Amino acid sequence: MSKRIINFGVIGCGLMGKEFASAAARWLHLEGVDFEPRIVAVCDANPAATEWFKRQVPSVERAYGDYKELLADGEVEAIYCAVPHNLHAQIYVDIIEAGKHLLGEKPFGIDAEANARIQAALEANPSVIVRCSSEFPFYPGAHQIIQWVNEGKFGRIIEVEAGFWHSSDLDPTKPINWKRRIATNGEYGCMGDLGMHVLHLPMRFGWKPNSVRALLSKIVSERPDGKGGSVPCETWDNAILACEVETADQQFPMVLSTKRIAPGHANTWFIRIQGTDMSAEFSTKNPKQVSSLPYTPGKQQAWHTVDVPYKSAYGTITGGIFEFGFSDSILQMWAAFCDELAHGTDGMTQPFRCATPEEAGGSHRVFTAALESQRSGTNVAIDWRD
């Protein structure tokens, strides 16, 4: 099978840039795909970060210290960009205007104004494919729930809960980083850092909140500065958003939570849907399992928990008896992005796309309303009119 090779550049060679490099190196894990990413250029302000790529990724031919030099590289067709939120608007717009396809990290701008700049660049350059990184819906258990929603299995929705929880910031001795500073992470705090993961599926299902009541928490007030002193933590650690969703045919509550301080949790992403015909839930806390409760009026109510086979959006060499993990979800997300680059939206091998800029823009409406709710102590309406 001849493969369409897509030459990538990486801007931001930290943790997630390395995860992309790992996914590209594991491309042989996928079966039956006729496209493949090749990382040919990288850029980071820290030379040690690009040195890792030059040492570990044989396909890398050029390393830059200035991202504009990478954008001028004629061999680079697409970009993966993972930089602090305050740099999104400038760098993402420059990438789009350079005609490079983009998979960017959430939240697509430090605030609503920055996101609007990115959206305007997209409108002016409609041929550029831009998507937002969000890997968790590619877990087999999540895909099962997506299928059930698309098939209308739940009946009338009673309520929805979705969240993404971490616990590493419970340690008060953990040094300050850019995610704890408003100047680099933004006023959204944990919502901007984690929230697109939580909103990806609700947005995809058309479950847009009409209103939100936010409960935002600052739990650790200061952290070590790495120089023997301490500095204030400026951003929200945890957020609980009580939302009301109204679609064409039903209305229901939806609770969204993003937590940097959730004791006992490490990278726990989950979604729970309760309905009159069926309820179901999946969590990466138990990645092999999905639970469901089908209901027939007058019959017994009983939860069924089953192991989910290794059955992913894109076929792999892994047998169904084995476990699916985080690195597998990254690989599947990248396959979806490359599939769309190679074949267009309508020609993709399977129908589930990466998170769209419109969905990322929707998250900004929710987070902006949440900040207003926290300030006012009231429910805040969300206007979804363009």
C-alpha positions in Angstrom: 0.0 0.0 0.0 1.4 3.4 -1.0 1.1 5.9 1.8 0.5 9.7 1.7 3.4 11.1 3.7 2.5 14.3 5.6 5.5 16.4 6.6 5.0 17.9 10.1 6.7 20.6 12.1 6.5 20.7 15.9 6.3 24.1 17.7 6.8 23.5 21.4 9.0 20.5 22.1 7.9 19.7 25.6 5.9 16.8 27.0 3.1 16.7 24.4 5.5 17.3 21.5 7.4 14.2 22.6 4.1 12.3 22.8 3.4 13.2 19.1 6.9 12.0 18.2 6.2 8.8 20.0 2.9 8.3 18.1 4.6 8.9 14.8 7.3 6.3 15.7 4.5 3.8 16.5 2.7 4.3 13.2 3.4 0.7 12.3 0.9 -0.1 15.1 -1.9 0.9 12.9 -3.4 -1.4 10.3 -4.9 -0.5 6.9 -4.1 3.3 6.9 -2.7 4.9 3.7 -1.3 8.0 5.4 1.6 8.7 7.8 3.1 11.7 9.6 6.8 12.5 9.3 8.3 15.1 11.7 10.9 16.9 9.6 11.3 20.2 11.6 11.0 21.3 15.2 11.1 24.6 17.0 11.5 25.6 20.7 13.1 28.5 22.4 15.0 26.0 24.6 17.8 24.4 22.5 17.8 21.3 24.9 14.2 20.6 23.9 15.0 20.5 20.2 18.2 18.5 20.9 16.0 15.7 22.2 14.1 15.6 18.9 17.3 15.6 16.8 18.7 12.8 18.9 15.6 10.6 19.1 13.7 11.3 15.9 15.6 10.3 12.8 13.2 12.1 10.4 14.0 15.5 12.0 16.2 17.4 9.5 16.0 21.0 10.9 15.6 22.6 14.3 14.7 26.3 14.7 14.7 28.7 17.6 12.2 31.0 15.9 8.8 29.6 14.9 8.5 32.0 12.0 11.6 30.3 10.4 9.8 27.0 10.7 6.6 28.5 9.1 8.8 29.6 6.1 10.0 26.0 5.7 8.5 24.9 2.4 8.7 21.2 3.2 6.4 21.5 6.2 2.8 20.9 5.4 1.2 20.7 8.9 2.0 21.8 12.4 1.5 20.5 15.9 1.7 23.4 18.3 1.9 23.0 22.1 2.8 26.4 23.8 1.4 28.3 26.8 -2.1 29.7 26.3 -0.9 33.4 26.1 1.0 32.5 22.9 -1.9 30.8 21.1 -3.5 33.8 19.4 -0.3 35.0 17.8 1.3 31.7 16.9 -1.9 29.9 15.8 -2.9 32.9 13.6 0.6 33.0 12.0 0.4 29.2 11.3 -3.0 29.5 9.7 -2.0 32.6 7.6 1.1 30.6 6.5 -1.2 28.0 5.0 -0.1 25.2 7.3 -2.7 22.8 8.7 -2.7 22.8 12.5 -3.4 20.5 15.4 -3.2 22.9 18.4 -3.5 22.4 22.1 -6.5 23.6 24.0 -8.0 26.1 24.8 -7.3 27.9 21.5 -6.5 31.2 23.1 -6.0 32.6 26.6 -9.5 34.1 26.6 -12.5 34.8 24.4 -10.9 37.7 22.7 -7.8 35.7 21.7 -10.1 32.8 20.5 -12.0 35.3 18.3 -8.7 36.3 16.6 -8.0 32.6 15.8 -11.6 32.2 14.5 -11.2 35.2 12.3 -8.0 33.8 10.8 -9.8 30.6 10.1 -12.7 32.3 8.3 -10.1 34.1 6.1 -8.3 30.9 5.3 -11.0 28.2 4.8 -8.6 25.8 3.0 -6.5 25.2 6.2 -7.6 22.3 8.4 -7.4 23.2 12.0 -8.3 20.9 14.9 -7.9 20.9 18.7 -6.1 18.2 20.7 -8.5 16.0 22.7 -7.6 12.3 22.9 -9.9 10.8 25.5 -12.9 10.2 23.3 -10.8 7.8 21.3 -10.8 5.3 24.1 -12.9 2.2 23.2 -15.3 2.7 26.1 -15.9 6.3 25.2 -16.5 5.3 21.6 -19.1 2.8 22.8 -21.0 5.6 24.5 -20.6 7.8 21.4 -22.2 5.1 19.4 -25.1 4.7 21.9 -25.8 8.5 21.8 -25.8 8.5 18.0 -28.2 5.6 18.0 -30.6 7.3 20.4 -30.3 4.5 23.0 -30.7 6.7 26.0 -34.2 7.8 25.4 -35.0 11.1 27.1 -31.8 12.4 28.8 -32.2 12.8 32.6 -28.8 14.3 33.3 -25.2 14.3 32.2 -21.9 14.5 34.1 -18.5 14.9 32.6 -15.1 15.7 34.1 -11.3 15.6 34.0 -9.5 15.3 37.4 -5.9 15.4 38.5 -4.3 15.2 42.0 -0.6 16.2 41.5 -1.3 19.8 42.7 -2.5 18.5 46.1 1.2 18.6 47.0 1.9 22.2 48.3 5.6 21.7 47.7 5.2 21.3 44.0 6.9 24.3 42.4 5.0 27.0 40.6 4.6 26.6 36.8 3.0 28.6 34.0 -0.4 27.0 34.6 -0.6 28.7 38.0 -0.1 32.2 36.5 -2.8 34.3 34.9 -0.4 36.0 32.5 0.4 32.7 30.8 -2.5 30.4 31.6 -5.3 32.9 31.7 -8.1 33.7 34.2 -9.9 30.5 33.2 -7.3 28.5 35.3 -8.1 24.8 35.4 -11.0 25.3 32.9 -8.7 26.5 30.2 -6.2 23.8 31.0 -8.6 20.8 31.2 -12.0 22.0 30.0 -11.9 21.2 26.3 -11.4 17.6 27.2 -14.6 17.7 29.2 -16.6 19.7 26.6 -15.5 17.8 23.5 -18.3 15.2 23.6 -21.1 17.4 24.9 -20.3 19.9 22.1 -20.2 17.1 19.5 -23.6 15.8 20.7 -25.1 19.3 20.4 -25.5 19.7 24.2 -24.7 23.4 24.5 -25.5 24.9 28.0 -28.0 27.7 28.0 -26.8 28.7 31.4 -24.1 28.0 34.0 -23.6 28.4 37.7 -20.0 28.1 38.5 -18.2 27.1 41.8 -14.5 27.9 41.4 -11.9 27.1 44.0 -8.4 28.3 44.8 -7.1 25.7 47.3 -3.3 26.2 47.4 -2.6 29.9 47.8 1.2 29.9 47.1 3.9 27.6 45.9 7.7 27.4 45.9 9.3 29.6 43.2 12.3 27.3 42.7 14.6 29.9 44.2 14.1 29.3 47.9 11.0 31.5 48.2 7.3 31.3 47.5 4.9 33.1 45.1 1.1 33.4 44.9 -0.9 30.9 42.9 -3.2 33.1 40.8 -5.4 30.6 38.9 -8.4 28.5 39.8 -7.5 25.0 41.0 -10.9 23.4 40.7 -14.1 24.2 38.9 -17.6 22.7 39.1 -20.1 24.0 36.5 -23.8 23.3 36.9 -25.3 23.8 33.5 -28.8 23.6 31.9 -29.0 22.2 28.4 -32.0 22.7 26.1 -32.2 21.0 22.7 -34.9 21.0 20.2 -36.8 18.2 22.0 -35.6 18.0 25.6 -34.1 19.8 28.6 -31.7 18.4 31.2 -29.0 19.4 33.7 -25.3 18.8 33.0 -22.5 19.1 35.5 -19.0 19.7 34.2 -15.9 19.6 36.4 -12.2 20.3 35.9 -9.9 19.7 38.9 -6.2 20.0 39.4 -6.7 18.9 43.0 -8.8 15.8 43.2 -7.2 13.4 45.8 -6.5 10.0 44.4 -7.0 10.8 40.8 -4.3 10.9 38.0 -5.6 11.8 34.6 -9.1 10.6 35.3 -11.5 11.6 32.4 -15.1 10.4 32.6 -18.6 10.8 31.2 -21.9 9.6 32.7 -25.3 9.8 31.0 -28.6 8.9 32.6 -31.6 8.4 30.4 -35.1 7.0 30.6 -34.2 4.0 28.3 -30.6 3.5 29.3 -27.8 4.9 31.4 -24.1 4.5 30.9 -20.7 5.6 32.1 -17.1 5.3 31.2 -14.0 6.5 33.1 -10.3 6.2 32.3 -10.0 5.3 36.0 -11.1 1.8 34.8 -10.2 2.0 31.1 -11.1 -1.6 30.3 -14.7 -1.3 31.5 -17.9 0.4 30.4 -21.1 0.3 32.5 -24.6 0.4 31.2 -28.1 0.1 32.6 -30.7 -0.7 30.0 -34.3 -0.1 31.2 -37.6 -1.5 30.2 -40.7 -0.1 32.1 -41.7 -2.4 34.9 -38.6 -4.5 34.7 -35.6 -4.8 37.1 -33.0 -2.1 37.1 -29.5 -3.5 37.1 -26.1 -2.1 36.1 -24.0 -4.2 33.7 -20.2 -3.7 33.7 -18.2 -5.4 31.0 -14.6 -5.4 29.9 -14.2 -3.4 26.6 -12.2 -5.2 23.9 -9.3 -3.3 22.3 -11.5 -2.0 19.4 -10.4 1.4 18.2 -11.5 3.9 15.6 -8.5 2.8 13.4 -7.5 -0.8 13.3 -4.3 -1.9 15.0 -2.1 -4.9 15.4 -3.2 -5.3 19.0 -5.6 -8.2 19.8 -8.9 -7.5 21.4 -7.9 -9.2 24.6 -5.3 -6.6 25.5 -5.7 -3.2 27.2 -6.0 0.2 25.6 -4.1 3.1 27.2 -3.2 6.8 27.0 -0.5 6.4 24.3 -3.0 4.5 22.2 -5.6 7.3 22.5 -2.9 9.8 21.3 -2.1 7.6 18.3 -5.8 7.3 17.4 -6.3 11.0 17.7 -3.3 11.6 15.4 -4.6 9.1 12.9 -7.9 11.0 12.8 -6.2 14.3 12.1 -3.9 12.8 9.4 -6.9 10.9 7.9 -8.7 14.2 7.5 -5.6 15.9 6.0 -5.2 13.0 3.5 -8.8 12.4 2.5 -10.9 15.4 3.6 -13.7 15.4 6.1 -16.1 13.5 3.9 -13.6 10.9 2.9 -12.3 9.8 6.3 -11.9 6.1 7.0 -14.2 6.5 10.1 -16.5 9.4 11.0 -15.2 10.6 14.4 -13.1 13.8 13.9 -10.8 15.5 16.3 -12.3 18.5 18.2 -13.1 21.4 15.9 -12.3 25.1 16.3 -16.1 25.7 16.6 -16.2 23.3 19.6 -13.2 25.0 21.1 -14.9 28.4 20.6 -18.0 26.9 22.4 -15.8 26.1 25.4 -14.8 29.8 25.6 -18.4 30.8 25.8 -18.9 28.4 28.7 -15.7 29.4 30.5 -16.4 33.1 30.1 -19.9 32.7 31.5 -18.4 30.6 34.4 -16.1 33.5 35.3 -19.0 35.9 35.3 -21.1 33.5 37.4 -18.3 33.2 40.0 -18.0 37.0 40.2 -21.8 37.6 40.5 -22.7 34.4 42.4 -25.6 33.9 40.0 -26.6 31.7 37.0 -25.4 33.3 33.8 -27.0 32.8 30.5 -24.9 31.7 27.5 -25.8 33.2 24.1 -25.1 30.8 21.2 -26.1 33.1 18.5 -23.3 33.9 16.0 
